[in-house]
């Protein structure tokens, strides 16, 4: 369905702040030589020399950018331009030499000024990220000034105990500078989508026991990198650590919300986006994330409201991206909500003509074809999406669901296996794979009943496999009713009625009060359980409740009761 594909939009949004420079290229090159003091090692000399050559490069780029009219319109101070630029560009080492006394560096920064300016514009509007980068730069400057002070004091200290004490302070200061350097690297690796390297750099920074300001940013960077490779549990763990250091930054809540989406924990995601918005009411990223979460929950009205709110806060949030959502995605949501699937497909087809790789259009269209029962077209679109897009576990989920509908169970299981391999923490993959095994079990029961007239539940292994998948789904998210209901149904087929009742009661306890669809499914399942137990009155009561709120199978069951009379 449409909601399963649109989640990728928020992942694109998450990555927007980290787009690498691509087009017109300019080269900035600087050299720096650091004369080591008696207390310096090769490592400390390298740390200081690298820090200084990067400073010279950033100052030169800042001066260049400051002269451009579009940057002048941002009304930023020189230091602000330099700070934001440091979070965007990557320093490359051309050459370095150490002769035991002097550490010499030659380094360069290669960038497209237009891309840097665009990123600066977005970063300056992201208040949390701007504050974070300013804090990192401030801490780095303070550490360097402290380094200079300690070096001077070491020269003047003659007492051995005092020199030893100052030497230890100096080494701790160098460690903090190194931690800051690893932090810069982790951020730049995210810019260049080298997420494994970003995680390694952040981990190296953490190992140096950085101060709390550096630590907050390091955990944020590592959490974002983990999220991008679908290790959502580790991402959540890092965002939790960032929050424990500074609970008043909306970014940590917003990015944890993204991780919860990846795990299918939509209530947790909404809660986090709400918290982020309460901290920063102008956080367009959180409104956008919450909109995508509402899509997952099929709450289309709220999704549209949040999309529009995000765009009203920041109408220039990447013109191409913004316009794509306005022109294509919002109309598709509207048509889908109204059941006008052909019109939605028409809009998406035009979007694909204009930009085949934009915003997972193939995935969205594949979901709508699936809804219409046009399975061949759906499979074709999902297959194209798998080739085109990077976060493809949802596309494997989607195609697996279509294969299930076609009763191509082996292909469906293969796709869900691939989805799980990409994102082991996704609730939906285990739920849907479990549903395949459940459906296979039902068909096996029908076949055995037709052959021998009576079935031993233990002969139908598919239900056991289905239960294992539902167990896994529940372990990932205990607040979703779906897995409890289908696990309860599996227990009915296994003859384990007590366990089935526990699952229906648990499902009833976790559903929102206004979710009539969920309520109908639970009453219908429990009605089947009562009927299996021979409790006709309770079965009829549950079927009547389910039928009254739209459960067709329950209505058919009631008709069977009437026929028996």
N, C-alpha and C positions, 0 to 999 in steps of 0.2 A: 504493500500500500504506500501511498504518497508519504506518510509520516515516517516510514522506515528509511526512506532515501534522503529526506531533507535534513536529517541529523548531520550529514556530511557538510552541510553549509556552515554549521557552527564551528566545525573543525577547520574549515577554510577561514572562517572569521578569526579563529584562534591563531592561525598562522599568519594572518594579514600583517601583524606588527613585526614580522620577522622575514619580510621578503628580501632576497638578495638583490644587489645591484646587477643590472643586465646590459643596458644599452650603451650610450656614449661613455667612453672610458677616459679617465684622467689618472695620471700617475703622480704621486707625491713621494719623494725620496729624501731621507735624512740620515745623517751619521752622528754618532755620539761616542765619546771615549771617557770612561770613568777611571780616575786614578784611585786605586785601592789604598785604604789606610792600613795600619798595622793590624787592626782588629778584623779586617775583611777577609773572607774566604773567596774562593772562585764563585761559589753559589751566591753569596751576598753581593759581590761585585756585579754579577750578571743581573741579579734582580734590580739593582739600582740603575744600571746602564739601560736595561730594557725599558724600565719605567720612564726614564728621561727621553729616550729616543721616540717613544710613543707620544709623550707630551709634546715634543717638537712637531711631530707629524700632525697631531690633532690641532695644534695652534695654527699651523699653516693652512690646513683644510678649513678651519673655522674662519680665518681671515678671508680666504677665497670665497666662501659661501656668504659671509656677511656683506660682501660687496655686491651681491646679486639682489635685484629689486624685489623678487618674490620673497626672499628671506627677510629683507628689511620690513616688509609688510607684516611679518610675524611679530614684530616688536619684541624681539628677544635680545637679551644682553649677550655680549661676546662669550662669557663663561657658560651661559645656558646653551648656546649653539654648540660649543665644544663638548659640553656634557652629553647632550643628546646625540651628537655625532659619534661619540665614543661607544654608544650603545648600538650603533648601526654598522660601522665599518670594521674591517679586519686588518690588523697589522701583520705583514709578512716579513720574516727575517730573510734578508738577501745574503748577509754574511756576518760572521762574528768571530772574534779572535781574543785570546787570553794569553798574555806573556808572563803571567805571575805577578804583574804590577798594574797593568792596565787592561780593562775589558772594553773592547771596541765593538760597536754594532753598526751595521748598515741595514736599514729597514725601509719598507715601502708600504703605501696603502694605495690600492687600485680600486677606483669606484666610478660610478656614473653620478655626477652631481644632481641630475634631475631626480634620480631614484632616492638619493640621500635626502634631498629637500622634501620629497613626498613623505618619506619616513619620519623626518623631523616634524613635519606638519601633524602627522598622526600621533607621534609620541607626545608632542606638547599638549595635545588635547586629552591624552590619557594621564589624568592627574596622578594616579597611583604610580604608574611606571615612571613618570617624570620625577616625582618625589624620590622614588627608589634610586634612579640614576644619579640624581643630585646628591643623595646621601652617600652613594658609593664614591663619587668623585670627592666629596668633602672628606670622607674617611681616608681615602687614598692620599689626599693632600696633607691631612693631619699626620698620617703615619710617616710621610716623607719628611715633614718638618721635624717630627720627633726623631727621625733617623739622623738628621743633620745635627740636632742638639746633642744626641747621645755620642755622636762621633767627636764633636768638639770637647765634650766632657771627658771622654776617654783619653784624649790627648793631654788634658790638664791634670788628670788624676795620677798621683804618684804612689799612693797607698795601694798595696796589692789587693787587699780585701775590697776596697772601693772599686778598683779596676775590675775585679772579678764580678762584682754586683752589676756594674754598668755594662760589662760585656754580656752578661746574661740578659739584661734588658734589651741590649742591642740585637741579640739573636732572636729574642721574642718579637721584636719589631720587624725584623727581616721576615720571620714566619708570617706575620700579618700582611706584609707587602706581597709575599708569595701567594697567600690566600686570596688577596684582592686580584692578583694577576690571573689565577686560575678561574676566579669568578668572571673576569672579562672574557676569558677564553670560552667558558661554558655558554655565555650569552651569544658570542659570535658564532659558535658552532650551531646554535639554534637558528641564527640568521641564515646560515648556509645549509640548514636541514640535515646536519650531521649529528643526529640525536644521540647515537651511542657515544660519540666523542664528547658531546656536551655532558652526558652523565658521568663519564670518566673524569672530566675536568672539574665538575662540581664535587665529585667524591674526593678528589685530591685536595680541593679547598677545605672541605669539611674535616679532613684528616689533620689539618693544621690548626684546628680549634680556633676558628675565626671569631672576632667579636660579633655581637648580636646583629649589628647593622649589615655586615657582610653575610652572616649566616642566614638572615631572612632572605636575601636575594639569591643566595646559593640554593637553598631549599626550593624556592620558587622556580628557578631555572631547571633544576633537576626534575621537579614535579612536572613541569611542562614537557620536558623531553621524554619522561616516562609515558606521559599521556599520548604523545605523538607516536609511540611504538606500541600503544594499546596495553601497557602495563599499568592499568588504572588503579589497582590496589596500592602499588608503590607510589604512584602519583599522589593519591589521597593521603598516604602516610607522610609524604614530604610537605604537602600543603598544610596538614595538621601541625607539623613542626613549625612551619612559617607562621601560622596563626598563633602558636604558643609564644613566639618571639614578639610578634606585633599583631594583636587582634583587631586593629583599627584600619587595616588596609583592605579595600574592597577586592583587589586583584586576587588575593588568596581564595576568597569565597567564590568568586566568579570561576576561577580555573578548577576549583574542586567541584563546582557544579558541572563543568564540562566532563570531568572524570566520572561523576555519578551518571551522566547520560550514557557514557560508554559502557557502564555496568548495568544499564537498564533500571537504575534506582531513581526514578523520575521525581518522587516526592522529596528525596534528599536534594536533588538538583534544584527544584523550585525553592526549597527552603534556603539554599545557599545563594541563589540569585536574588531572592528577597532581601537577605542580609546584606549582600553587596550593594543593592540599590538603596537600602536604608542608610548605609555609610556614605555612599556617593550617589545622590539622586540623579546626577547627570551621567551615569555610567552606561553609555550606549551599548557597550559590549555585553553587559549583564542583561539588559532588555532583550538583546538579540538572542543570547543564550536561553533566556526564559521562553522566548517565542518558539525556539526550536524544541524545547522540552514540551511545551503545550501541544506542538504538532505530534510528538510521539504519543501523547496522551489523548490525541484526537479532539482536543479542545481548540477548535479552529478559530472561534471568535476571539478568545484571549490571545492566541498566537498572532492574529492580524493586528490586534491593538498594540501588542508589544513590538512587532516589527515597525509599525508606524511611529511609535514612541522613539525607538532607536534612531530612526531616520530624522525625526524632528529635532532630536538633540544634536545630531551630527549629520547634516544633509550632505556633507562633502566626504563622508567616510568611503573613500575609494569610489570614485564616480562610476567606474565600470561595474563594480560589485553591487553598489547601491542601485544603479539603473536596472541591472539584471533582475534583482529581487522585485523591484517596483513593476517592471514591464512584464515579467514572465511568472515569477514565483507566486506573488500575491494573487493575480488572476487565476492561476492554476488552483490555488487553495480554495478560492471562492467557487470555481466551477465544480471542483471535487466535492465540496461541502453541499452543493446543490444537486449533486448526482448527475451533472452534465459532463460526463466523462469524455465524450467525443470532442467537446470544445476545449477541455483541458489538454487532450492529446494534440489538438490543432495548435494551441499556444506553444506547447513543448516542442513540437516538430519544427515550428518556425525558429524557436530558440536554438535548436540543434543546427539548423541551416546557418544561422548567424555566428554561432560559436559552439562547435561540437564538444569542446572540452569544458564548457562552462557549467558550474554549479550542479554537476551530476544529473543533467537533464535526462540522459538515458536511463538512469536508475529510477527517477521519478516516473517517467513514461512507462517503464517496465512494470512498476507497481500498479499503475492504472490499467494497463493491459491485463494484468493478473486479475484485478478486480472485475474486469469485464468478461473474464473467461477466455480471453484471446491469448492462450498460453504460449503458442509458438512465437508470437511477436514479443511477449514478455521475456521469454528465454533469450531471444535475439538481443533485446535491449540490455538485459542484465549482463550478457556475455560481452557486449561492447563496453559496458561500464567497467567490468572487471579488468579489461585491457587498458582502458583510458585512465582510471582513477587510482590513487595510491591507497586510500583507506577503504579497502575492498571487502572487509568482512561483512558489511551490511549487504553488499551486492551478492555475495555467496549466500547469505541468509535469504535474500529475496528470490534468487534463482532456485535455491533448495525448496522454498515454499511452493514455487510453481511446479517443480518436479513432483512434490508431494500431491498437489492437486491433480496431476496427470497419472498418479499412482506409479510413477517411476521411482520406486522407493530407494533403490541402490544409488541412483544418481543424486537423489535428495540427501541421503546420508553422507555421501561423498562431499557434497557442497557444505553441509553443516560441519563436517569434520574440518574442512578448510577454514571456515569461519572461526571455529574454536581455536585452530592453530594460530590464526592471526590475532585473535582477541580472546584469550582463555577466560576472561572475566565477564563475558557478555551473557546475561540472563536468557535473552531471546534464543540464542543458538541452542542451548541445552533444552529449553522448553520445546522448541520446534522439532529438534531431533527426537526428543521423547515422544512427541505427537506422531511422528512417522512410525516409530516402533509400536505405539499404542494402536494406530490404524492397522498396522500389519497384524497385531494380535487379534483385533476384531475379525479381520478377514480369515485368519487361521481358525478361530472359533467357529465361524460360519461353515468353513470347509469341513472341519472335523464333525460338526453337528450333522451336516448333510450326509457324511459317510457312515458314522457310527451311531448317531442319534444322541450321544451323551459325551460330554467333554470333561476330562480331568484338568483343572486349571494349571496344575504343575507341568502339563505337557506343552503349554503355550509359553515359551521362553521370552517372547517379545515383550510381554507385560513386565517381566523382571527387568529387562534392559530399559524399558521406558521408565520404570520407577527409579532406576539409578540416575537417569538424566533429570527427572523431576527433582530428585533429592539434591542434585548439584545445582539446579536452578534456584531452589529454595535456599540453599546455603549461600548463594550469591545475593539474593534479595528475598528476605522473609516478609516483605510488606506487599507483595504482588499476589493476587488471588489465583491467577490462572493455573500455576503449577499445583497448588493444593487441590483444585477441582479435578484436574485430569489424573493426578495421582490417586485421588479418592475413587475415581471411576476405575482405575487400574486395579485397586484393591478389591473393588466389587467383583471384577472378573476373577480375581485370585481367591475369592471367598473369604477375604479378610475384612469383614464388615465393621468390626470395631475401629480398625485403622481408617477405613473409609469415612466413618462418622466423625472421627477426630479431624480429618482433613477438611470436611465440609464446614465444620464449626470454626476451624481456624480461618478458612477462606472468608466466612461470614464476618469474622472479627477484624479483618484487615481492609475490607472494601470501604471506599468513601460512601457516605450515606446517600448521595445522589446518583450513584452509579447503578442505574436500573439494569443495564446489560449484564453486569457482573452478578447482581442479585438474582436475575432470571436463570443464569447458568448454574448458580449454587442450588437454588430451589429445585431446578430440573434434575441435577445430579443426585440430590438427597432424596428426591421423589423416587428415582430409580432404585436407590438403596432400600427405601422402605418397601417398595414393591417386591424386590428380591427377597426381603425378609418376610413377606406375606402380610405386612402391615398396610392393608388397603386404605384405611381411612387417612392415615398420615401421608401416604403416597398421593392420594387424591388432593389432599389439602395443599401439598407442596406443588403439585402439577397445576392446580388452579392459580396459585400465586405466580408461578412462572409464566403460565399462559396469559395471565392478565397484564403482564408487562412485556409480552412480545416473544416469548420462547416457543417457537413453532412445534418443536419436538414434544414439549409438554402438552400443547394443545392436542396433538395427535394421540398422545397417551390417554388423555381424558376421553377422547372419542372411543378408544378401545374399551374403556370402562363402560361407556354407554352402550356399546355394541354387545358386551357380555350380558347386560341386563335384558 
